[in-house]
Amino acid sequence: MAEIKDINAPISVLLLGSDTELGRALQSYYQNDYDFAWHLVPGHKVIGLLLELQSQPDALAAYDAVIDAYSLRHITQNDYNEFSQHLASLMSSENYPLHYMLSGVQVFSGDKDSSYLETDVADAKGKIAKTLIEMENMVARDERHVVLRTGWLFSGHRDDFVCNTIDLMKRGEPLLFNDGSVGCPTPVTDVARVLLSIVKQRYYGAQNAGIYHYCCSEEVSWIGLVEAILTTSSQFEPKANVALERIVDGAAAEGALMAGRRQSLSCRKIFNHFGIKQRSWRPVLRTLIKEYFQGKG
């Protein structure tokens, strides 16, 4: 007889990469919500845990979901292949729970003139992108699992693009961003909102699975994103105005404001299947920059 699920019990989630920007965002999104029981695995302990679970596969029954917040941060590391091999072995177990992989728009070449659909072939040629594509394919082979691709992620913490840009500006160093690619910046907090909504809906009976796209609304170039960062920063740091003038003049001279690859994602499918709507990235960016200067200025 199948075990009856207690719908009042918290959703037991094994979070791989709990110390990454995405991992922390997932944990903190529902700070006062008891719907989730988190089992946290920081990056340096992930491979060890997978080895342990391989020797005790029955322990997988304790989890309702596994979230991979590890791959996007650690895919460049030498031991990532070891991670993928151990995960593949575990996923073949009949006890393996629903799996949620966080991936990104970098699996696409950017040669398409419009936003990428979930049905488009992941065609990026770089080594890192190919490794990410291989992991996506491994997860997607089981029709129960979910791959969530996201846009240009930012968190306002550690060494992300927003913080690096502000730090360079404060030191008076040149901001040399010649990449005219167009995409959709997306805060990790918004990715957390979206993924946890999917996890909840599927826990309570939704059957939709497979590959989904989510990014914030409004495309912008990399240079346009730098302009947005500096414009808000100018309220707190006079040097931002000087840096902003240089960026605008340089971009106009090179004609790079809207030229380059398109790295944006169509989000119609995730709305149709889960009712999840896109949000704007600009209010979150302004809030993060304000917090940055209040805490570090």
N, C-alpha and C positions, 0 to 999 in steps of 0.2 A: 504493500500500500504506500502511495506517495506521501511524503511528509507534508503536512499542512503548514503553510507559512503564516506566522503571526504578523498580521499587518500593523499591529501596534508596536512591534519591536523596531529598534533603530536599524537602518540599513548598514550592514557590516561591510566596510570598504577597506581593502588592502591598497594603500597608496604608495606606489613605487616612485621614489624621487620626491619625498615629502619636504626636502630642504631646498628644492628649486623654487624659482619665482612662481611657477604655476602650482606647485605643490602647496606652498604657503597660502596662495590665494584661495585654493580649494578649501583648506582647513578653516580659514578665517571668514569665508563668505557668510556662513551661517553661524556666527559666534554664539548666539543664544538659541540655536535650533538643535533639538535632540533627535532629529530624524536620522542622523548619521553617527555611527560608531567607527572612529578612525583607527586604523592599525598602520602606524607610520613607519616607513622604511626610508631613511636618508640614503643618498646616493652611494656612499661608501659601504653600505650594508646590503645593497640590493642583490648582488650576485651571490653572496653568502646565504641570504634567505632563500633564493631560488634553489640552491643546492640542497638546503635543509628540507624544503618542501618536496623535492624530487625523492628524497629518502622516506618522506612521510606524506604521501599524496592524499591520505584521508583527511589531513589537516586543512585541505582546501575547502572542505565542506563548511568550515566556519565563516567563510566569506560569501557575501552576496554579489560582490563586484570587485574587480581589480582595475585600478586606474593607473595607466602608464604616463606619469608626468616626468619620467626619467629620460626618455629617448631624445626629446628635443634639446636638452641641455648636455647630454653625455654622448651623443652620437659620434662626436669627433674623437672620443677617447679610444685608446688601443684595446681596451677590454670590452668594447661594445659588442664585438662579434661573439664573445663568450656569453654575454648577457642574452643575445638573441638565440643562441643555441640552447641554453638552459630554459628559456621561456618557451621555445618551440616544444621541448620535451614535456614541460608541464601542461601546455595547452592541449596535448594529446590525451590527457587524463580525462576520464569520464566525470570526475568530480570538479573539473575546472569551471569556475563561475563566469559570469558575463564579464567580458573584457572591454575596456575603453582606452583606446590609444589616442593621444594628442599628437597630431602631425601638423604640417604647415604648407603654405602656398609654394614653398621652395621646391616641391616635387614637380612643379611645372616650369617649362623653359621661359615663359613670358612672351612667346611669339604670337599668341592669339590676340586678336583685335578687341575681343570682348571678355567679360568675366568668365572664369572657368567654371564649368559644370562638374558635378560628381562623375558624370559619364565620360568626361574627357580623359584621354590617355595621359598618365603622368610621364612626361617626356624630358625632364631635366637630365643633363648628361654629367653633371659634376659627381665626384665620388661620394660626398656627403648626401646629396639628393638621392643617388642610387641606393645607398644604404637605407635611407628612410623609406624609399619605395619598396624595397625588399621586406622591411618590417611591416609596412601596410599590407602587402600581399599576404604575408603570413597570417596576420590577424584576420583579414577579410576572407580567408579560405573557410573559416567557420561562420556560417550565416547568422549566428547568434550575436556576434560581436560588432562593435562600433569603432570606426575611425573618424575622428573629428579633426578636420583640417582648419587651420586658423590663418589669420593675416599677419601683418608685421606686429609682433608682440612688443609691448613695453610695460614696465612695472613701476618706474620711478625709483627703483632700488638697485643697489649693487652697481654692476657695470653695464646696465642697459643703455640703449641709444640716447634716451632722454638725459640721463645723468652724465654720460660722457660728453654730450654736446654742451651742457651747462658748465661742466668742469673745464673744458677747453676754452669756452668763452671767458670764464672768470680769470683764467691764467693769461688771457690775451693771446692765445695761440690761434693760428688760422684755422678756419673751419672749411676744409677742402672736401666737399661732397659733390663730386662730378657725376654721380649716378643719377640719371634722369628717369629711373624706373617709377612707375605709377602703381600704387597699391592702397590698401586700407589699414591704417594703424589700428591696433586693437589692444586694449588694456587686458592684462591677465585676469583682473577682477571680472571683466565681462565674459571671458572664456569660462571662468569658474561658474558664473551664473548659468550659462548655457549648458555646460556639461552636467552640472548637478540637477538641472531640470530634466535632462534626458534620463539620467540615472533614476531619478524619482519616478518618472512616468513609466519607465520600463519595469521598475520594481513592482509597481501597482498594476501591471498588466499590459502595457503597450507592447506591441509586437514588432514595431519598426526597428530595423537594424541596418548595418552596412556603412557606407561612406557618406559623411555629411560635411557641408561647408558652413563655416560661420566666420564673419569678420564684421567690423563696424561699418556703418554707412559713411559715404563720402570718400571718394578716391582723392589722393594727393600724391605729388611726387616727393622723393626724399628731400629735395631742396625745399619744397613747400612745407614739409614737416619741420624742418629746421627753422624756417621762418615762423611757424606757429609756436615753437618752443621759445625762440628768442623774443617774440612779441609779448608773450606772457611774462618772461623773465625780466623784461625791461621795466616792469612795475616794481621790481625789487633790486635790480642791479643795473646801474647806468651803462656799464660796458656792453650790455646786450644791444643797445641802440647802435653803437659803432659796428658791432659784429653783424647786425641785421642789415645795415647799409651796404656793407661789403658783400654780403651774400646776395642781396638783390642785384647789385651792380654786376657782380660776377656771373650770376645766372643769366641776366639779360644779355650780356656780351657773348655768352656761349650758346644761347638759345636752348638751354637744357631744362626749362621749367616743366614742360610736359612731353619730353621726348624720351623714349626708352622702352623697356619691357613693361608689359601690363601684368601685375601680380595681384590681381583682385579676384574674388570668389563670388559666384552667384549663391545666394542664400535662400532661394525660393523653396528648395526641397525641405530644409529644416523647418521652415515656417509651415509648409503644407503638412508635414508629418507630426510636428510637435508644437506648433503654434508659437514658435520662438521668433520674436521680431528683432531686427537690427537696431542698435542704438548708435548715437554719435560718440566719437572718440574725443571730441574737443572739450566737453565739460570735465571729463576725467583727467585729461592732460593738464588743464588749468589747475585743478585741485591738487594734483601730484606736484606740480611745480611750486605752488604756494607752500605746500607742506615741506618741500625740499628746502626752500629758503628760510622758512620759519625754524626748521630743525637744524640746518647746517650753515645758514648764512652767517 
